[in-house]
Amino acid sequence: MANILMTKTANLTPRQREIYEFVKDNIMNRGYGPTVREIGDEFGIKSPNGVMCHLKALEKKGLITREPNLSRAIQLSDKPQRKTAVDLRGQFGQTTRLKENKETEQIDFMDLLGSGDHFMYRASDDSMAEEHIVKGDYLVCRMQQFYRDGDRVIAVTESKETHYKRFYQDNNRIRLDSISGPKKSIFTDDVKILGMVVGVVRKL
């Protein structure tokens, strides 16, 4: 696989290589690819068509794949597939004797999270302690095209602050309600919803 990848990247122009590395870095570190606008801003390409020409070239050379009509649907063709299932050995607890399963059963975490593109955000403090989310915990998010009232989301407001809130469509505006406790809602028509929170991971 490494030799095949080196052959593909050897045929890139310097700018194509820069854009490919930028896309790869975003996907591997953020969990999702950049938008056409983000690529344009990064490399000073003012025309979206100019960015699209480079992406089409990368796709033609077998380095990326793209889904139509989705702004962040760039994927790496050579993205390694990680094991997402682990063995379920049994149960434990005061009311259950420790017992090993005779037959191997596996729990696939991707099945628990649902299909789609996932990424994580880390809690920077204990402000969500009432929701049993403390500093260092990871919120597992799923990218979606549409959101329903009451969905828990990661949102970026016009002030560039990142929030974990409940999403509501309020007439022509978006209302972001606090997850924990009666706090002041945020009303805005300038917000970027990054994804819906589908789980919490804590490393002990």
C-alpha angles and dihedrals in degrees: 000000000000092000091049091050092049089052091051095047092046089068094056126108115237092258092046089051091051092050092046091052090047091051091046093049092051094049096045096043105029097031095237139057129261123260123247088255093052090051090049092050092048095052101029094248105152098187119072087210089060090056092045091055090058092045092050089051091051090048092049090051090054099247100113140019126211134201115218120245094014118110097208100031098119113126132179113248091213097043107146117243111232125205108259100175126081132187118265103218100181144282136296137190144107092285096041127065113227102262131174119223111246091213121048112250124184133205114210109205092202088061089053093049096043130231124308139066114316134195137163141238122197124223109242096197144003097269089117095050090119086064090048091253114128138177111299096023117130124229110211110217134190124209114235138175095219135029131203129217110278097025114141107235145173106237135182114208130202089270087064091242119141116227138185102217146144113263124228132169105225108187104288094345138069118242119204114197127196116260094213124043133338103307131154114284122233116233115194145149092198109069137125116214107207098186149312119275110238103166150358126235124195124189110212 
